[in-house]
């Protein structure tokens, strides 16, 4: 795990800081230096050097793929007589990334194959993941059924500013927020951390505070939140019971 996280960190930092484009030299140096630190306890194992080579190849591949006209020159150029839709630099980047994938597969195959085998045979993980999908997506159908009467009530309001404001707020809710909300609620409840689930609800309440003055919109979000909590709670209780854990 030290090697995996240690080699991933400089790549993520470089990606977030856009160094693949702006500072390719710094990206390469950071990957080499931090990667060497990550594999230091395992330098006698050839696989650790293979992992470092994978990280460096990935860094170089990303540099070539993201390279723009303003990126500092690599110090050499490559030309190709074959016309293609990609520039030669980007094609070289694709090849480099593929080499990194092959090197990483060779390096980690034994560990990854064992890990995947354990995951596939883990009944607890299968139950929890299936329950998560039911809570997130099945819960979405439950939330829709619970909030549809509120939406119909809004549509029956007389035309005016109050109706328009309520509809605008309801439409701004976003399906993705509900999916994330139910996923987090289920994860925390299934892990036996109801306090963390309460923090999720508190954060949503703060985000929705500005709509409190619109009665129908407030009712819509309250109903949707309660339905999400019920779906996540029900599935977390069922999943914990199925794997032999205390339901709460």
Backbone torsions as a table, in degrees:
resi	resn	phi	psi	omega
1	UNK	NA	-36.8	178.4
2	UNK	-58.8	-44.2	-178.0
3	UNK	-66.7	-44.7	-178.4
4	UNK	-60.5	-52.5	-178.4
5	UNK	-67.7	-37.9	-178.6
6	UNK	-66.4	-33.5	178.6
7	UNK	-84.0	-24.7	178.1
8	UNK	-77.0	-35.3	-174.7
9	UNK	-55.5	-51.5	-178.3
10	UNK	-63.9	-30.7	177.6
11	UNK	-67.9	-41.7	179.2
12	UNK	-67.3	-42.3	178.6
13	UNK	-60.8	-45.6	-178.8
14	UNK	-64.3	-37.9	179.2
15	UNK	-67.0	-44.8	-178.9
16	UNK	-66.1	-36.9	-179.3
17	UNK	-85.3	0.0	179.9
18	UNK	61.5	31.9	-179.9
19	UNK	-75.8	-19.4	176.5
20	UNK	-58.1	-34.5	-179.7
21	UNK	-92.4	-47.1	-171.0
22	UNK	-86.4	-33.9	-173.9
23	UNK	-138.0	70.1	-178.3
24	UNK	-61.3	-36.7	179.2
25	UNK	-63.9	-42.5	179.6
26	UNK	-65.9	-38.5	177.5
27	UNK	-59.0	-48.0	-178.9
28	UNK	-64.1	-43.3	-179.6
29	UNK	-64.5	-44.3	-179.9
30	UNK	-62.0	-43.1	-179.8
31	UNK	-63.1	-42.1	179.9
32	UNK	-67.1	-48.8	-175.1
33	UNK	-68.1	-50.8	-177.4
34	UNK	-69.8	-34.6	177.2
35	UNK	-64.8	-39.4	177.0
36	UNK	-63.7	-39.9	175.6
37	UNK	-61.6	-40.2	-177.2
38	UNK	-65.7	-36.7	-176.1
39	UNK	-94.6	1.3	-174.0
40	UNK	-50.4	-43.5	-178.9
41	UNK	-70.6	-11.6	-173.6
42	UNK	-122.5	29.6	-174.6
43	UNK	-67.4	-16.9	178.2
44	UNK	-82.0	-9.2	-180.0
45	UNK	-95.6	118.4	-179.5
46	UNK	-57.5	-27.8	-179.1
47	UNK	-66.5	-29.3	178.3
48	UNK	-66.5	-38.3	176.5
49	UNK	-70.1	-33.1	174.5
50	UNK	-64.1	-38.1	177.4
51	UNK	-65.8	-40.5	177.7
52	UNK	-64.1	-41.9	177.8
53	UNK	-61.6	-37.2	177.6
54	UNK	-61.6	-46.0	-179.6
55	UNK	-63.3	-41.8	-179.9
56	UNK	-65.8	-42.6	178.0
57	UNK	-62.4	-39.9	176.8
58	UNK	-62.6	-42.8	178.9
59	UNK	-61.5	-46.5	179.7
60	UNK	-64.6	-39.8	178.4
61	UNK	-62.4	-42.7	178.6
62	UNK	-66.9	-37.4	177.3
63	UNK	-60.0	-45.1	-179.5
64	UNK	-68.4	-38.4	-179.2
65	UNK	-69.6	-38.7	-176.9
66	UNK	-91.5	-0.6	-174.8
67	UNK	-63.5	133.6	176.7
68	UNK	-119.6	178.8	-178.2
69	UNK	-65.0	-23.1	-179.5
70	UNK	-89.2	-6.1	179.4
71	UNK	-71.5	137.0	177.9
72	UNK	-54.4	142.7	-177.8
73	UNK	-63.4	147.0	177.4
74	UNK	-79.5	-9.1	179.2
75	UNK	99.6	-2.7	177.2
76	UNK	-154.6	165.6	179.6
77	UNK	-134.3	154.5	-179.3
78	UNK	-127.9	134.2	176.7
79	UNK	-119.1	152.3	-179.3
80	UNK	-135.6	135.6	179.5
81	UNK	-77.8	-8.6	-176.0
82	UNK	-95.1	119.2	178.3
83	UNK	-74.4	128.2	177.7
84	UNK	-137.8	172.0	179.5
85	UNK	-74.7	-18.1	-179.8
86	UNK	-105.8	148.1	174.7
87	UNK	-68.3	159.7	-179.3
88	UNK	-60.5	-37.9	-179.9
89	UNK	-62.3	-43.4	-178.9
90	UNK	-70.4	-35.4	176.2
91	UNK	-64.7	-38.9	176.4
92	UNK	-64.7	-35.6	176.7
93	UNK	-64.2	-41.9	178.2
94	UNK	-61.5	-44.6	179.3
95	UNK	-61.6	-41.3	-179.4
96	UNK	-64.6	-42.0	178.1
97	UNK	-64.3	-40.6	177.6
98	UNK	-63.6	-39.2	175.8
99	UNK	-62.7	-38.7	178.3
100	UNK	-64.1	-40.0	178.6
101	UNK	-63.1	-44.1	179.1
102	UNK	-63.6	-44.1	179.5
103	UNK	-64.1	-41.8	179.0
104	UNK	-65.4	-39.3	178.3
105	UNK	-62.9	-45.0	179.0
106	UNK	-62.9	-41.4	-176.1
107	UNK	-68.4	-42.7	-170.6
108	UNK	-104.2	6.3	-171.9
109	UNK	-58.4	-46.5	-177.2
110	UNK	-60.9	-46.4	-179.7
111	UNK	-67.3	-45.4	-177.3
112	UNK	-65.1	-41.8	-178.7
113	UNK	-62.9	-40.1	177.4
114	UNK	-65.3	-43.2	179.8
115	UNK	-62.7	-45.1	-179.9
116	UNK	-64.7	-38.6	178.3
117	UNK	-62.4	-41.4	178.3
118	UNK	-65.9	-38.7	178.5
119	UNK	-63.7	-44.4	-177.4
120	UNK	-64.9	-30.9	-177.5
121	UNK	-92.5	-2.3	-175.5
122	UNK	-84.1	105.7	-178.4
123	UNK	-66.5	-37.4	-179.3
124	UNK	-61.5	-44.9	179.0
125	UNK	-62.8	-41.5	-179.6
126	UNK	-62.3	-43.6	179.8
127	UNK	-65.0	-46.4	-177.6
128	UNK	-64.5	-41.9	-178.7
129	UNK	-68.3	-40.7	178.0
130	UNK	-64.2	-41.4	178.1
131	UNK	-64.9	-35.7	176.8
132	UNK	-61.6	-44.5	179.2
133	UNK	-62.6	-41.2	179.4
134	UNK	-65.0	-42.8	-179.3
135	UNK	-64.4	-42.9	-175.2
136	UNK	-73.1	-50.8	-173.4
137	UNK	-91.1	-42.3	174.1
138	UNK	-64.9	-36.8	176.0
139	UNK	-62.3	-30.6	177.4
140	UNK	-62.8	-41.2	177.0
141	UNK	-65.4	-37.8	178.3
142	UNK	-65.5	-42.4	178.4
143	UNK	-62.8	-42.4	180.0
144	UNK	-62.3	-43.3	178.8
145	UNK	-63.0	-35.6	-178.8
146	UNK	-74.8	-33.0	-175.1
147	UNK	-94.4	-15.0	-179.4
148	UNK	-57.0	-41.7	177.4
149	UNK	-60.8	-34.4	178.3
150	UNK	-67.5	-41.3	178.3
151	UNK	-62.9	-42.8	178.3
152	UNK	-62.5	-36.9	177.3
153	UNK	-62.9	-39.2	178.5
154	UNK	-65.4	-41.8	-179.8
155	UNK	-65.5	-25.4	179.2
156	UNK	-82.7	-8.1	178.2
157	UNK	-65.3	151.4	175.1
158	UNK	-62.0	145.7	178.4
159	UNK	-59.5	136.4	-179.6
160	UNK	165.3	-174.9	-175.3
161	UNK	-64.8	-38.7	-177.9
162	UNK	-64.5	-43.3	179.3
163	UNK	-65.1	-44.2	-179.2
164	UNK	-64.5	-40.5	-179.9
165	UNK	-66.4	-41.2	179.6
166	UNK	-64.1	-44.6	179.6
167	UNK	-63.4	-40.9	-179.7
168	UNK	-62.8	-42.0	-179.8
169	UNK	-68.7	-40.4	179.4
170	UNK	-63.5	-42.9	-179.4
171	UNK	-69.2	-21.0	-179.7
172	UNK	-83.6	-3.7	-175.3
173	UNK	-58.3	-49.9	178.0
174	UNK	86.3	124.6	179.6
175	UNK	-68.3	-34.8	-177.8
176	UNK	-61.7	-36.3	179.8
177	UNK	-63.4	-40.0	179.0
178	UNK	-65.4	-39.5	178.3
179	UNK	-62.3	-45.4	179.5
180	UNK	-64.8	-42.1	-179.5
181	UNK	-59.2	-50.0	-178.4
182	UNK	-67.0	-36.0	177.6
183	UNK	-62.7	-45.2	179.5
184	UNK	-67.1	-42.6	179.2
185	UNK	-60.3	-45.6	180.0
186	UNK	-63.5	-45.3	-177.1
187	UNK	-59.1	-45.7	-178.1
188	UNK	-70.4	-40.9	-179.5
189	UNK	-69.1	-40.2	178.8
190	UNK	-66.6	-29.1	178.2
191	UNK	-83.1	0.2	179.6
192	UNK	76.5	30.4	-179.0
193	UNK	-122.4	68.4	-179.5
194	UNK	-62.3	-25.7	178.7
195	UNK	-63.8	-40.2	178.4
196	UNK	-66.7	-37.4	176.7
197	UNK	-63.0	-37.2	178.0
198	UNK	-63.9	-34.1	177.5
199	UNK	-65.5	-36.7	176.5
200	UNK	-60.2	-45.5	179.8
201	UNK	-65.8	-38.4	178.7
202	UNK	-64.6	-41.2	179.0
203	UNK	-63.6	-40.5	178.7
204	UNK	-67.0	-38.8	179.0
205	UNK	-61.5	-40.5	177.9
206	UNK	-65.6	-38.6	-179.5
207	UNK	-67.9	-31.1	-177.7
208	UNK	-93.8	1.5	-177.4
209	UNK	-54.4	-39.4	-178.6
210	UNK	-63.3	-13.8	-177.6
211	UNK	-94.7	2.7	-175.5
212	UNK	-61.5	-24.9	-177.2
213	UNK	-78.3	-11.5	177.7
214	UNK	-102.6	104.0	-168.9
215	UNK	-57.5	-48.1	-176.0
216	UNK	-67.6	-39.2	178.8
217	UNK	-66.2	-40.6	177.8
218	UNK	-62.2	-40.9	178.3
219	UNK	-64.7	-39.4	179.6
220	UNK	-62.8	-48.1	-178.1
221	UNK	-69.7	-35.6	177.7
222	UNK	-65.2	-44.1	179.3
223	UNK	-63.5	-44.8	179.7
224	UNK	-62.8	-40.6	179.7
225	UNK	-65.5	-44.4	179.5
226	UNK	-63.4	-39.5	178.3
227	UNK	-65.1	-39.9	177.0
228	UNK	-62.9	-42.2	179.3
229	UNK	-63.1	-42.8	-179.5
230	UNK	-63.0	-44.3	-179.7
231	UNK	-63.7	-46.8	-178.8
232	UNK	-66.1	-41.4	-179.2
233	UNK	-65.6	-44.8	-178.4
234	UNK	-61.5	-45.1	-177.8
235	UNK	-72.5	-33.8	177.7
236	UNK	-67.2	-39.9	177.2
237	UNK	-63.7	-44.9	-179.6
238	UNK	-63.8	-42.5	-178.0
239	UNK	-67.4	-43.1	-179.7
240	UNK	-64.7	-39.2	178.2
241	UNK	-65.6	-37.3	-177.0
242	UNK	-66.6	-30.6	-178.0
243	UNK	-99.4	7.8	175.4
244	UNK	85.0	19.4	177.3
245	UNK	-97.9	158.0	173.8
246	UNK	-58.5	139.7	-173.2
247	UNK	-66.2	-25.1	-179.8
248	UNK	-132.2	NA	NA
